[in-house]
Amino acid sequence: MKFDWVNAIVENRGFQILARVVLTLPFWGAAIEHGIGFKGWVGAMAHFNLNPPLFFAVFTLLTLAVGTILVVFTNKWVWLGAGALGIFTFLTIFIAHAFWDMKGAEAQNEFHTVLEHMAIIGGLMVMASLAGGASRSNPA
C-alpha cells in the first residue's frame, strides 16, 4: 500500500505517547505552574467565588495531575483521565470565560478561548475513543 508508512507512524507507541503528552500539555503545564505558585492559585479560586478556595485549588491540581497521568501513562484508564480533564475544561468555560457577560474585545478574546477549550475537549474525546473507552481490557 502507498500509505503503510502512515500506519506505521500512528501505530508506533512512541508516537502515541507523544500525542498524549502534547494533548495534555495545557493540563500538566498548569499543574506545575499552579503547584509552584499555589498561594496565587488559591487566590484565583477566591476570585472566581469558589469556596472554600483551598479545597478547590487542591481539587483542581489533583484533577490536572491525575487526569494527565492517566492519559499519558496508562492504556486502561485513558478514558477516565480524558473524561476528567474534559469535564474540568468544560466547567472552566462557565467559571472563568463567560464571554456572554462581557463586551467588546474582552468578550471576543474570551470567546476565542472558549473555542480553543472546545477543541481540546474534542481532542480528549478522540483520545478516549481511540483508547477504547471503559470497555478496553488492556493492562495499565
A tleap script that builds the chain and sets N, CA, C and O, in Angstrom:
source leaprc.protein.ff14SB
mol = sequence {
  NMET LYS PHE ASP TRP VAL ASN ALA ILE VAL
  GLU ASN ARG GLY PHE GLN ILE LEU ALA ARG
  VAL VAL LEU THR LEU PRO PHE TRP GLY ALA
  ALA ILE GLU HIE GLY ILE GLY PHE LYS GLY
  TRP VAL GLY ALA MET ALA HIE PHE ASN LEU
  ASN PRO PRO LEU PHE PHE ALA VAL PHE THR
  LEU LEU THR LEU ALA VAL GLY THR ILE LEU
  VAL VAL PHE THR ASN LYS TRP VAL TRP LEU
  GLY ALA GLY ALA LEU GLY ILE PHE THR PHE
  LEU THR ILE PHE ILE ALA HIE ALA PHE TRP
  ASP MET LYS GLY ALA GLU ALA GLN ASN GLU
  PHE HIE THR VAL LEU GLU HIE MET ALA ILE
  ILE GLY GLY LEU MET VAL MET ALA SER LEU
  ALA GLY GLY ALA SER ARG SER ASN PRO CALA
}
set mol.1.N position { 0.820 -1.192 0.000 }
set mol.1.CA position { 0.000 0.000 0.000 }
set mol.1.C position { 0.868 1.262 0.000 }
set mol.1.O position { 2.001 1.260 0.482 }
set mol.2.N position { 0.314 2.312 -0.543 }
set mol.2.CA position { 1.028 3.579 -0.629 }
set mol.2.C position { 1.294 4.205 0.727 }
set mol.2.O position { 2.353 4.797 0.938 }
set mol.3.N position { 0.359 4.085 1.640 }
set mol.3.CA position { 0.449 4.832 2.895 }
set mol.3.C position { 0.699 3.939 4.109 }
set mol.3.O position { 0.280 4.272 5.217 }
set mol.4.N position { 1.365 2.829 3.912 }
set mol.4.CA position { 1.718 1.971 5.043 }
set mol.4.C position { 2.587 2.708 6.054 }
set mol.4.O position { 2.529 2.429 7.252 }
set mol.5.N position { 3.386 3.642 5.572 }
set mol.5.CA position { 4.255 4.407 6.466 }
set mol.5.C position { 3.441 5.258 7.434 }
set mol.5.O position { 3.875 5.499 8.560 }
set mol.6.N position { 2.254 5.720 7.002 }
set mol.6.CA position { 1.386 6.498 7.894 }
set mol.6.C position { 0.900 5.598 9.023 }
set mol.6.O position { 0.937 5.983 10.192 }
set mol.7.N position { 0.445 4.405 8.671 }
set mol.7.CA position { 0.009 3.464 9.706 }
set mol.7.C position { 1.146 3.117 10.648 }
set mol.7.O position { 0.942 3.007 11.857 }
set mol.8.N position { 2.330 2.947 10.108 }
set mol.8.CA position { 3.493 2.621 10.944 }
set mol.8.C position { 3.760 3.728 11.956 }
set mol.8.O position { 4.115 3.459 13.104 }
set mol.9.N position { 3.587 4.966 11.526 }
set mol.9.CA position { 3.810 6.103 12.439 }
set mol.9.C position { 2.741 6.151 13.517 }
set mol.9.O position { 3.060 6.172 14.705 }
set mol.10.N position { 1.472 6.169 13.116 }
set mol.10.CA position { 0.404 6.364 14.106 }
set mol.10.C position { 0.228 5.162 15.025 }
set mol.10.O position { -0.320 5.294 16.120 }
set mol.11.N position { 0.685 3.999 14.594 }
set mol.11.CA position { 0.601 2.822 15.454 }
set mol.11.C position { 1.841 2.641 16.325 }
set mol.11.O position { 1.888 1.733 17.154 }
set mol.12.N position { 2.832 3.488 16.145 }
set mol.12.CA position { 4.061 3.431 16.927 }
set mol.12.C position { 3.793 3.927 18.341 }
set mol.12.O position { 3.214 4.998 18.522 }
set mol.13.N position { 4.208 3.157 19.348 }
set mol.13.CA position { 3.951 3.511 20.760 }
set mol.13.C position { 4.562 4.860 21.123 }
set mol.13.O position { 3.951 5.632 21.861 }
set mol.14.N position { 5.763 5.158 20.614 }
set mol.14.CA position { 6.387 6.452 20.891 }
set mol.14.C position { 5.560 7.616 20.360 }
set mol.14.O position { 5.420 8.642 21.025 }
set mol.15.N position { 5.010 7.451 19.153 }
set mol.15.CA position { 4.149 8.482 18.567 }
set mol.15.C position { 2.894 8.671 19.413 }
set mol.15.O position { 2.456 9.797 19.649 }
set mol.16.N position { 2.325 7.563 19.863 }
set mol.16.CA position { 1.106 7.641 20.668 }
set mol.16.C position { 1.359 8.345 21.996 }
set mol.16.O position { 0.531 9.137 22.445 }
set mol.17.N position { 2.480 8.068 22.616 }
set mol.17.CA position { 2.815 8.754 23.869 }
set mol.17.C position { 3.053 10.235 23.614 }
set mol.17.O position { 2.594 11.080 24.382 }
set mol.18.N position { 3.775 10.556 22.531 }
set mol.18.CA position { 3.990 11.962 22.180 }
set mol.18.C position { 2.655 12.682 21.972 }
set mol.18.O position { 2.481 13.812 22.428 }
set mol.19.N position { 1.726 12.036 21.292 }
set mol.19.CA position { 0.409 12.634 21.075 }
set mol.19.C position { -0.296 12.903 22.406 }
set mol.19.O position { -0.932 13.944 22.572 }
set mol.20.N position { -0.185 11.980 23.343 }
set mol.20.CA position { -0.811 12.140 24.655 }
set mol.20.C position { -0.159 13.272 25.443 }
set mol.20.O position { -0.844 14.040 26.117 }
set mol.21.N position { 1.162 13.372 25.355 }
set mol.21.CA position { 1.879 14.441 26.052 }
set mol.21.C position { 1.485 15.797 25.477 }
set mol.21.O position { 1.238 16.743 26.224 }
set mol.22.N position { 1.426 15.893 24.154 }
set mol.22.CA position { 1.064 17.160 23.506 }
set mol.22.C position { -0.376 17.543 23.844 }
set mol.22.O position { -0.652 18.702 24.155 }
set mol.23.N position { -1.290 16.584 23.785 }
set mol.23.CA position { -2.698 16.872 24.090 }
set mol.23.C position { -2.872 17.352 25.523 }
set mol.23.O position { -3.703 18.221 25.786 }
set mol.24.N position { -2.106 16.805 26.446 }
set mol.24.CA position { -2.268 17.160 27.855 }
set mol.24.C position { -1.359 18.298 28.303 }
set mol.24.O position { -1.371 18.669 29.476 }
set mol.25.N position { -0.578 18.852 27.396 }
set mol.25.CA position { 0.340 19.944 27.740 }
set mol.25.C position { -0.322 21.064 28.541 }
set mol.25.O position { 0.247 21.491 29.546 }
set mol.26.N position { -1.491 21.558 28.148 }
set mol.26.CA position { -2.090 22.635 28.962 }
set mol.26.C position { -2.386 22.214 30.398 }
set mol.26.O position { -2.358 23.045 31.306 }
set mol.27.N position { -2.667 20.941 30.609 }
set mol.27.CA position { -3.045 20.466 31.938 }
set mol.27.C position { -1.840 20.244 32.838 }
set mol.27.O position { -1.827 20.706 33.979 }
set mol.28.N position { -0.829 19.542 32.340 }
set mol.28.CA position { 0.334 19.328 33.203 }
set mol.28.C position { 1.134 20.601 33.341 }
set mol.28.O position { 1.786 20.818 34.362 }
set mol.29.N position { 1.095 21.452 32.321 }
set mol.29.CA position { 1.748 22.754 32.449 }
set mol.29.C position { 1.088 23.594 33.529 }
set mol.29.O position { 1.769 24.228 34.336 }
set mol.30.N position { -0.245 23.597 33.542 }
set mol.30.CA position { -0.982 24.346 34.570 }
set mol.30.C position { -0.754 23.752 35.951 }
set mol.30.O position { -0.630 24.488 36.929 }
set mol.31.N position { -0.700 22.426 36.039 }
set mol.31.CA position { -0.463 21.789 37.342 }
set mol.31.C position { 0.894 22.206 37.901 }
set mol.31.O position { 1.009 22.510 39.089 }
set mol.32.N position { 1.915 22.223 37.060 }
set mol.32.CA position { 3.245 22.643 37.514 }
set mol.32.C position { 3.225 24.120 37.903 }
set mol.32.O position { 3.706 24.490 38.974 }
set mol.33.N position { 2.674 24.951 37.041 }
set mol.33.CA position { 2.634 26.395 37.305 }
set mol.33.C position { 1.888 26.711 38.600 }
set mol.33.O position { 2.366 27.485 39.429 }
set mol.34.N position { 0.724 26.112 38.761 }
set mol.34.CA position { -0.090 26.417 39.934 }
set mol.34.C position { 0.429 25.717 41.186 }
set mol.34.O position { 0.200 26.184 42.302 }
set mol.35.N position { 1.117 24.613 41.004 }
set mol.35.CA position { 1.754 23.972 42.150 }
set mol.35.C position { 2.880 24.828 42.702 }
set mol.35.O position { 3.053 24.941 43.915 }
set mol.36.N position { 3.651 25.435 41.791 }
set mol.36.CA position { 4.745 26.317 42.216 }
set mol.36.C position { 4.193 27.588 42.856 }
set mol.36.O position { 4.703 28.047 43.878 }
set mol.37.N position { 3.155 28.149 42.254 }
set mol.37.CA position { 2.546 29.374 42.787 }
set mol.37.C position { 1.215 29.082 43.448 }
set mol.37.O position { 0.200 29.704 43.135 }
set mol.38.N position { 1.233 28.119 44.374 }
set mol.38.CA position { -0.016 27.628 44.956 }
set mol.38.C position { -0.811 28.719 45.668 }
set mol.38.O position { -2.038 28.747 45.573 }
set mol.39.N position { -0.142 29.603 46.367 }
set mol.39.CA position { -0.854 30.664 47.096 }
set mol.39.C position { -1.661 31.528 46.123 }
set mol.39.O position { -2.801 31.898 46.406 }
set mol.40.N position { -1.064 31.840 44.988 }
set mol.40.CA position { -1.779 32.603 43.968 }
set mol.40.C position { -2.939 31.828 43.376 }
set mol.40.O position { -3.964 32.405 43.014 }
set mol.41.N position { -2.772 30.509 43.277 }
set mol.41.CA position { -3.835 29.659 42.751 }
set mol.41.C position { -5.028 29.652 43.700 }
set mol.41.O position { -6.177 29.688 43.259 }
set mol.42.N position { -4.757 29.607 44.994 }
set mol.42.CA position { -5.838 29.692 45.982 }
set mol.42.C position { -6.553 31.038 45.826 }
set mol.42.O position { -7.779 31.107 45.907 }
set mol.43.N position { -5.788 32.098 45.605 }
set mol.43.CA position { -6.373 33.418 45.375 }
set mol.43.C position { -7.251 33.449 44.131 }
set mol.43.O position { -8.286 34.116 44.118 }
set mol.44.N position { -6.848 32.736 43.091 }
set mol.44.CA position { -7.662 32.671 41.869 }
set mol.44.C position { -8.994 31.983 42.147 }
set mol.44.O position { -10.029 32.389 41.618 }
set mol.45.N position { -8.968 30.955 42.967 }
set mol.45.CA position { -10.215 30.263 43.325 }
set mol.45.C position { -11.158 31.224 44.050 }
set mol.45.O position { -12.363 31.237 43.796 }
set mol.46.N position { -10.594 32.026 44.957 }
set mol.46.CA position { -11.398 33.020 45.674 }
set mol.46.C position { -11.950 34.060 44.696 }
set mol.46.O position { -13.106 34.469 44.808 }
set mol.47.N position { -11.124 34.485 43.741 }
set mol.47.CA position { -11.548 35.469 42.734 }
set mol.47.C position { -12.780 34.981 41.965 }
set mol.47.O position { -13.665 35.770 41.637 }
set mol.48.N position { -12.829 33.690 41.683 }
set mol.48.CA position { -13.953 33.128 40.937 }
set mol.48.C position { -15.065 32.617 41.856 }
set mol.48.O position { -15.939 31.861 41.431 }
set mol.49.N position { -15.015 33.043 43.125 }
set mol.49.CA position { -16.055 32.709 44.111 }
set mol.49.C position { -16.221 31.202 44.321 }
set mol.49.O position { -17.332 30.721 44.547 }
set mol.50.N position { -15.129 30.474 44.246 }
set mol.50.CA position { -15.152 29.040 44.526 }
set mol.50.C position { -14.736 28.854 45.982 }
set mol.50.O position { -13.574 29.042 46.340 }
set mol.51.N position { -15.702 28.482 46.807 }
set mol.51.CA position { -15.471 28.395 48.244 }
set mol.51.C position { -15.698 26.982 48.760 }
set mol.51.O position { -16.656 26.316 48.369 }
set mol.52.N position { -14.822 26.535 49.629 }
set mol.52.CA position { -13.626 27.204 50.133 }
set mol.52.C position { -12.502 27.157 49.084 }
set mol.52.O position { -12.289 26.117 48.460 }
set mol.53.N position { -11.793 28.257 48.887 }
set mol.53.CA position { -10.789 28.332 47.825 }
set mol.53.C position { -9.669 27.297 47.954 }
set mol.53.O position { -9.183 26.795 46.941 }
set mol.54.N position { -9.257 26.974 49.161 }
set mol.54.CA position { -8.198 25.982 49.343 }
set mol.54.C position { -8.643 24.615 48.810 }
set mol.54.O position { -7.876 23.934 48.130 }
set mol.55.N position { -9.866 24.220 49.115 }
set mol.55.CA position { -10.397 22.951 48.620 }
set mol.55.C position { -10.378 22.920 47.097 }
set mol.55.O position { -9.905 21.954 46.499 }
set mol.56.N position { -10.893 23.978 46.469 }
set mol.56.CA position { -10.963 23.999 45.010 }
set mol.56.C position { -9.582 24.054 44.377 }
set mol.56.O position { -9.378 23.486 43.305 }
set mol.57.N position { -8.633 24.722 45.012 }
set mol.57.CA position { -7.269 24.756 44.489 }
set mol.57.C position { -6.649 23.364 44.527 }
set mol.57.O position { -6.038 22.928 43.552 }
set mol.58.N position { -6.802 22.670 45.642 }
set mol.58.CA position { -6.250 21.314 45.768 }
set mol.58.C position { -6.959 20.365 44.804 }
set mol.58.O position { -6.307 19.578 44.117 }
set mol.59.N position { -8.283 20.433 44.749 }
set mol.59.CA position { -9.062 19.561 43.866 }
set mol.59.C position { -8.679 19.783 42.405 }
set mol.59.O position { -8.551 18.829 41.638 }
set mol.60.N position { -8.498 21.036 42.030 }
set mol.60.CA position { -8.104 21.358 40.657 }
set mol.60.C position { -6.725 20.790 40.339 }
set mol.60.O position { -6.537 20.164 39.296 }
set mol.61.N position { -5.770 21.004 41.224 }
set mol.61.CA position { -4.425 20.473 40.986 }
set mol.61.C position { -4.440 18.950 40.886 }
set mol.61.O position { -3.761 18.384 40.030 }
set mol.62.N position { -5.198 18.285 41.739 }
set mol.62.CA position { -5.304 16.829 41.670 }
set mol.62.C position { -5.944 16.378 40.360 }
set mol.62.O position { -5.492 15.411 39.746 }
set mol.63.N position { -6.985 17.071 39.935 }
set mol.63.CA position { -7.641 16.740 38.671 }
set mol.63.C position { -6.669 16.879 37.512 }
set mol.63.O position { -6.582 15.992 36.662 }
set mol.64.N position { -5.933 17.991 37.471 }
set mol.64.CA position { -4.966 18.219 36.395 }
set mol.64.C position { -3.874 17.150 36.401 }
set mol.64.O position { -3.549 16.584 35.357 }
set mol.65.N position { -3.315 16.880 37.564 }
set mol.65.CA position { -2.198 15.942 37.658 }
set mol.65.C position { -2.639 14.501 37.404 }
set mol.65.O position { -2.039 13.801 36.588 }
set mol.66.N position { -3.670 14.065 38.091 }
set mol.66.CA position { -4.112 12.671 37.953 }
set mol.66.C position { -4.689 12.424 36.560 }
set mol.66.O position { -4.420 11.385 35.957 }
set mol.67.N position { -5.465 13.352 36.053 }
set mol.67.CA position { -6.016 13.204 34.699 }
set mol.67.C position { -4.922 13.063 33.663 }
set mol.67.O position { -5.001 12.213 32.776 }
set mol.68.N position { -3.899 13.897 33.777 }
set mol.68.CA position { -2.778 13.830 32.839 }
set mol.68.C position { -2.033 12.503 32.968 }
set mol.68.O position { -1.707 11.871 31.963 }
set mol.69.N position { -1.767 12.085 34.188 }
set mol.69.CA position { -1.062 10.811 34.402 }
set mol.69.C position { -1.840 9.654 33.787 }
set mol.69.O position { -1.251 8.781 33.150 }
set mol.70.N position { -3.147 9.640 33.969 }
set mol.70.CA position { -3.969 8.562 33.409 }
set mol.70.C position { -3.936 8.559 31.884 }
set mol.70.O position { -3.875 7.494 31.269 }
set mol.71.N position { -3.975 9.736 31.271 }
set mol.71.CA position { -3.948 9.813 29.806 }
set mol.71.C position { -2.581 9.413 29.258 }
set mol.71.O position { -2.497 8.644 28.300 }
set mol.72.N position { -1.526 9.924 29.853 }
set mol.72.CA position { -0.183 9.723 29.293 }
set mol.72.C position { 0.377 8.341 29.610 }
set mol.72.O position { 0.995 7.720 28.746 }
set mol.73.N position { 0.177 7.853 30.815 }
set mol.73.CA position { 0.912 6.672 31.265 }
set mol.73.C position { 0.108 5.382 31.368 }
set mol.73.O position { 0.664 4.348 31.740 }
set mol.74.N position { -1.177 5.413 31.051 }
set mol.74.CA position { -1.957 4.175 31.121 }
set mol.74.C position { -2.658 3.940 29.795 }
set mol.74.O position { -2.792 4.855 28.983 }
set mol.75.N position { -3.095 2.735 29.585 }
set mol.75.CA position { -3.974 2.427 28.460 }
set mol.75.C position { -5.386 2.168 28.965 }
set mol.75.O position { -6.370 2.607 28.370 }
set mol.76.N position { -5.461 1.452 30.066 }
set mol.76.CA position { -6.755 1.043 30.610 }
set mol.76.C position { -7.578 2.230 31.123 }
set mol.76.O position { -8.806 2.201 31.053 }
set mol.77.N position { -6.914 3.274 31.637 }
set mol.77.CA position { -7.622 4.370 32.296 }
set mol.77.C position { -7.576 5.689 31.526 }
set mol.77.O position { -7.892 6.744 32.076 }
set mol.78.N position { -7.181 5.628 30.252 }
set mol.78.CA position { -7.148 6.847 29.433 }
set mol.78.C position { -8.519 7.519 29.407 }
set mol.78.O position { -8.617 8.740 29.528 }
set mol.79.N position { -9.558 6.735 29.251 }
set mol.79.CA position { -10.915 7.274 29.173 }
set mol.79.C position { -11.265 8.075 30.429 }
set mol.79.O position { -11.922 9.113 30.341 }
set mol.80.N position { -10.831 7.600 31.583 }
set mol.80.CA position { -11.142 8.278 32.839 }
set mol.80.C position { -10.375 9.601 32.938 }
set mol.80.O position { -10.952 10.628 33.297 }
set mol.81.N position { -9.102 9.578 32.626 }
set mol.81.CA position { -8.304 10.804 32.651 }
set mol.81.C position { -8.802 11.816 31.641 }
set mol.81.O position { -8.928 13.000 31.955 }
set mol.82.N position { -9.090 11.357 30.418 }
set mol.82.CA position { -9.596 12.264 29.381 }
set mol.82.C position { -10.958 12.824 29.786 }
set mol.82.O position { -11.241 14.000 29.557 }
set mol.83.N position { -11.790 11.995 30.379 }
set mol.83.CA position { -13.104 12.468 30.831 }
set mol.83.C position { -12.989 13.512 31.926 }
set mol.83.O position { -13.681 14.530 31.894 }
set mol.84.N position { -12.118 13.262 32.896 }
set mol.84.CA position { -11.932 14.225 33.991 }
set mol.84.C position { -11.397 15.550 33.457 }
set mol.84.O position { -11.870 16.616 33.850 }
set mol.85.N position { -10.415 15.484 32.567 }
set mol.85.CA position { -9.855 16.720 32.006 }
set mol.85.C position { -10.873 17.432 31.116 }
set mol.85.O position { -10.931 18.662 31.098 }
set mol.86.N position { -11.668 16.668 30.385 }
set mol.86.CA position { -12.703 17.264 29.538 }
set mol.86.C position { -13.783 17.963 30.352 }
set mol.86.O position { -14.190 19.077 30.022 }
set mol.87.N position { -14.240 17.321 31.399 }
set mol.87.CA position { -15.254 17.939 32.271 }
set mol.87.C position { -14.674 19.176 32.951 }
set mol.87.O position { -15.334 20.212 33.027 }
set mol.88.N position { -13.456 19.070 33.437 }
set mol.88.CA position { -12.781 20.219 34.049 }
set mol.88.C position { -12.727 21.386 33.058 }
set mol.88.O position { -13.071 22.516 33.407 }
set mol.89.N position { -12.301 21.114 31.839 }
set mol.89.CA position { -12.170 22.163 30.825 }
set mol.89.C position { -13.527 22.774 30.502 }
set mol.89.O position { -13.639 23.990 30.349 }
set mol.90.N position { -14.556 21.943 30.396 }
set mol.90.CA position { -15.909 22.438 30.123 }
set mol.90.C position { -16.388 23.361 31.247 }
set mol.90.O position { -16.957 24.420 30.982 }
set mol.91.N position { -16.161 22.965 32.488 }
set mol.91.CA position { -16.599 23.788 33.616 }
set mol.91.C position { -15.874 25.128 33.671 }
set mol.91.O position { -16.456 26.132 34.084 }
set mol.92.N position { -14.599 25.152 33.256 }
set mol.92.CA position { -13.869 26.424 33.292 }
set mol.92.C position { -14.484 27.457 32.356 }
set mol.92.O position { -14.328 28.658 32.573 }
set mol.93.N position { -15.176 27.005 31.326 }
set mol.93.CA position { -15.834 27.948 30.417 }
set mol.93.C position { -16.832 28.792 31.200 }
set mol.93.O position { -16.874 30.011 31.036 }
set mol.94.N position { -17.621 28.166 32.034 }
set mol.94.CA position { -18.657 28.880 32.775 }
set mol.94.C position { -18.103 29.641 33.977 }
set mol.94.O position { -18.673 30.646 34.401 }
set mol.95.N position { -17.001 29.159 34.517 }
set mol.95.CA position { -16.421 29.789 35.703 }
set mol.95.C position { -15.519 30.958 35.342 }
set mol.95.O position { -15.578 32.010 35.978 }
set mol.96.N position { -14.686 30.780 34.323 }
set mol.96.CA position { -13.638 31.774 34.053 }
set mol.96.C position { -13.711 32.446 32.688 }
set mol.96.O position { -12.980 33.406 32.445 }
set mol.97.N position { -14.566 31.973 31.795 }
set mol.97.CA position { -14.559 32.507 30.430 }
set mol.97.C position { -15.959 32.857 29.933 }
set mol.97.O position { -16.291 32.589 28.778 }
set mol.98.N position { -16.763 33.440 30.779 }
set mol.98.CA position { -18.159 33.748 30.453 }
set mol.98.C position { -18.239 34.954 29.514 }
set mol.98.O position { -18.633 36.047 29.922 }
set mol.99.N position { -17.865 34.741 28.264 }
set mol.99.CA position { -17.816 35.823 27.283 }
set mol.99.C position { -19.182 36.464 27.068 }
set mol.99.O position { -19.256 37.631 26.682 }
set mol.100.N position { -20.255 35.732 27.307 }
set mol.100.CA position { -21.606 36.245 27.122 }
set mol.100.C position { -21.956 37.339 28.117 }
set mol.100.O position { -22.931 38.063 27.916 }
set mol.101.N position { -21.182 37.473 29.184 }
set mol.101.CA position { -21.387 38.539 30.165 }
set mol.101.C position { -20.429 39.705 29.958 }
set mol.101.O position { -20.376 40.617 30.783 }
set mol.102.N position { -19.671 39.684 28.865 }
set mol.102.CA position { -18.646 40.704 28.616 }
set mol.102.C position { -18.989 41.485 27.362 }
set mol.102.O position { -19.934 41.162 26.642 }
set mol.103.N position { -18.202 42.515 27.119 }
set mol.103.CA position { -18.407 43.343 25.934 }
set mol.103.C position { -17.079 43.577 25.220 }
set mol.103.O position { -16.006 43.463 25.812 }
set mol.104.N position { -17.178 43.900 23.963 }
set mol.104.CA position { -16.032 44.344 23.188 }
set mol.104.C position { -14.930 43.312 23.043 }
set mol.104.O position { -15.182 42.114 22.915 }
set mol.105.N position { -13.690 43.816 23.066 }
set mol.105.CA position { -12.510 42.977 22.847 }
set mol.105.C position { -12.389 41.889 23.905 }
set mol.105.O position { -11.966 40.774 23.600 }
set mol.106.N position { -12.757 42.202 25.150 }
set mol.106.CA position { -12.679 41.197 26.212 }
set mol.106.C position { -13.586 40.011 25.885 }
set mol.106.O position { -13.183 38.858 26.036 }
set mol.107.N position { -14.811 40.294 25.437 }
set mol.107.CA position { -15.747 39.224 25.071 }
set mol.107.C position { -15.208 38.415 23.897 }
set mol.107.O position { -15.301 37.187 23.890 }
set mol.108.N position { -14.647 39.097 22.909 }
set mol.108.CA position { -14.108 38.404 21.741 }
set mol.108.C position { -12.934 37.501 22.121 }
set mol.108.O position { -12.845 36.367 21.649 }
set mol.109.N position { -12.038 37.998 22.971 }
set mol.109.CA position { -10.898 37.191 23.418 }
set mol.109.C position { -11.358 35.961 24.188 }
set mol.109.O position { -10.846 34.862 23.973 }
set mol.110.N position { -12.316 36.142 25.078 }
set mol.110.CA position { -12.821 35.005 25.859 }
set mol.110.C position { -13.565 34.014 24.966 }
set mol.110.O position { -13.505 32.806 25.198 }
set mol.111.N position { -14.268 34.517 23.946 }
set mol.111.CA position { -14.952 33.634 23.005 }
set mol.111.C position { -13.941 32.741 22.284 }
set mol.111.O position { -14.176 31.545 22.112 }
set mol.112.N position { -12.829 33.317 21.868 }
set mol.112.CA position { -11.787 32.532 21.205 }
set mol.112.C position { -11.171 31.511 22.171 }
set mol.112.O position { -10.841 30.394 21.772 }
set mol.113.N position { -11.021 31.893 23.420 }
set mol.113.CA position { -10.531 30.949 24.429 }
set mol.113.C position { -11.507 29.793 24.585 }
set mol.113.O position { -11.088 28.642 24.707 }
set mol.114.N position { -12.794 30.082 24.581 }
set mol.114.CA position { -13.813 29.034 24.682 }
set mol.114.C position { -13.727 28.087 23.482 }
set mol.114.O position { -13.837 26.871 23.637 }
set mol.115.N position { -13.532 28.648 22.293 }
set mol.115.CA position { -13.393 27.787 21.111 }
set mol.115.C position { -12.183 26.869 21.247 }
set mol.115.O position { -12.251 25.694 20.886 }
set mol.116.N position { -11.085 27.394 21.762 }
set mol.116.CA position { -9.894 26.567 21.992 }
set mol.116.C position { -10.184 25.482 23.034 }
set mol.116.O position { -9.750 24.339 22.890 }
set mol.117.N position { -10.915 25.850 24.073 }
set mol.117.CA position { -11.288 24.862 25.093 }
set mol.117.C position { -12.134 23.745 24.465 }
set mol.117.O position { -11.941 22.567 24.767 }
set mol.118.N position { -13.062 24.123 23.598 }
set mol.118.CA position { -13.906 23.115 22.961 }
set mol.118.C position { -13.081 22.200 22.054 }
set mol.118.O position { -13.359 21.004 21.964 }
set mol.119.N position { -12.072 22.753 21.385 }
set mol.119.CA position { -11.194 21.925 20.553 }
set mol.119.C position { -10.413 20.931 21.404 }
set mol.119.O position { -10.246 19.776 21.011 }
set mol.120.N position { -9.935 21.368 22.561 }
set mol.120.CA position { -9.217 20.464 23.461 }
set mol.120.C position { -10.160 19.375 23.973 }
set mol.120.O position { -9.778 18.208 24.059 }
set mol.121.N position { -11.380 19.755 24.310 }
set mol.121.CA position { -12.369 18.758 24.735 }
set mol.121.C position { -12.578 17.729 23.621 }
set mol.121.O position { -12.648 16.529 23.888 }
set mol.122.N position { -12.675 18.193 22.390 }
set mol.122.CA position { -12.811 17.274 21.254 }
set mol.122.C position { -11.622 16.339 21.141 }
set mol.122.O position { -11.794 15.147 20.885 }
set mol.123.N position { -10.414 16.865 21.328 }
set mol.123.CA position { -9.218 16.028 21.298 }
set mol.123.C position { -9.234 14.984 22.387 }
set mol.123.O position { -8.829 13.843 22.164 }
set mol.124.N position { -9.699 15.365 23.567 }
set mol.124.CA position { -9.793 14.410 24.674 }
set mol.124.C position { -10.840 13.332 24.372 }
set mol.124.O position { -10.661 12.167 24.727 }
set mol.125.N position { -11.923 13.730 23.719 }
set mol.125.CA position { -12.951 12.762 23.326 }
set mol.125.C position { -12.378 11.750 22.322 }
set mol.125.O position { -12.622 10.549 22.430 }
set mol.126.N position { -11.620 12.252 21.352 }
set mol.126.CA position { -10.989 11.362 20.377 }
set mol.126.C position { -9.995 10.438 21.072 }
set mol.126.O position { -9.942 9.245 20.772 }
set mol.127.N position { -9.214 10.975 21.992 }
set mol.127.CA position { -8.236 10.159 22.719 }
set mol.127.C position { -8.937 9.028 23.474 }
set mol.127.O position { -8.504 7.877 23.423 }
set mol.128.N position { -10.014 9.362 24.169 }
set mol.128.CA position { -10.758 8.333 24.902 }
set mol.128.C position { -11.324 7.299 23.940 }
set mol.128.O position { -11.306 6.102 24.228 }
set mol.129.N position { -11.818 7.752 22.815 }
set mol.129.CA position { -12.390 6.845 21.821 }
set mol.129.C position { -11.328 5.920 21.238 }
set mol.129.O position { -11.555 4.716 21.119 }
set mol.130.N position { -10.176 6.466 20.876 }
set mol.130.CA position { -9.100 5.655 20.305 }
set mol.130.C position { -8.528 4.672 21.316 }
set mol.130.O position { -8.059 3.593 20.955 }
set mol.131.N position { -8.573 5.060 22.582 }
set mol.131.CA position { -8.055 4.180 23.631 }
set mol.131.C position { -9.037 3.060 23.963 }
set mol.131.O position { -8.703 2.146 24.716 }
set mol.132.N position { -10.220 3.126 23.418 }
set mol.132.CA position { -11.174 2.043 23.599 }
set mol.132.C position { -12.184 2.259 24.696 }
set mol.132.O position { -13.003 1.376 24.952 }
set mol.133.N position { -12.158 3.410 25.359 }
set mol.133.CA position { -13.139 3.674 26.390 }
set mol.133.C position { -13.020 2.739 27.583 }
set mol.133.O position { -11.997 2.082 27.774 }
set mol.134.N position { -14.068 2.689 28.374 }
set mol.134.CA position { -14.073 1.918 29.613 }
set mol.134.C position { -14.071 0.423 29.371 }
set mol.134.O position { -13.743 -0.343 30.277 }
set mol.135.N position { -14.425 -0.013 28.176 }
set mol.135.CA position { -14.514 -1.454 27.913 }
set mol.135.C position { -13.180 -2.093 27.563 }
set mol.135.O position { -13.070 -3.318 27.536 }
set mol.136.N position { -12.172 -1.285 27.297 }
set mol.136.CA position { -10.847 -1.835 26.921 }
set mol.136.C position { -10.267 -2.623 28.085 }
set mol.136.O position { -10.323 -2.193 29.237 }
set mol.137.N position { -9.722 -3.757 27.771 }
set mol.137.CA position { -9.200 -4.600 28.846 }
set mol.137.C position { -7.683 -4.651 28.875 }
set mol.137.O position { -7.110 -5.546 29.497 }
set mol.138.N position { -7.017 -3.702 28.210 }
set mol.138.CA position { -5.542 -3.661 28.261 }
set mol.138.C position { -5.084 -3.386 29.676 }
set mol.138.O position { -5.743 -2.652 30.412 }
set mol.139.N position { -3.966 -3.965 30.065 }
set mol.139.CA position { -3.442 -3.668 31.407 }
set mol.139.C position { -2.944 -2.241 31.493 }
set mol.139.O position { -2.562 -1.643 30.488 }
set mol.140.N position { -2.950 -1.701 32.694 }
set mol.140.CA position { -2.495 -0.320 32.909 }
set mol.140.C position { -1.025 -0.170 32.551 }
set mol.140.O position { -0.469 0.923 32.668 }
savepdb mol mol.pdb
quit
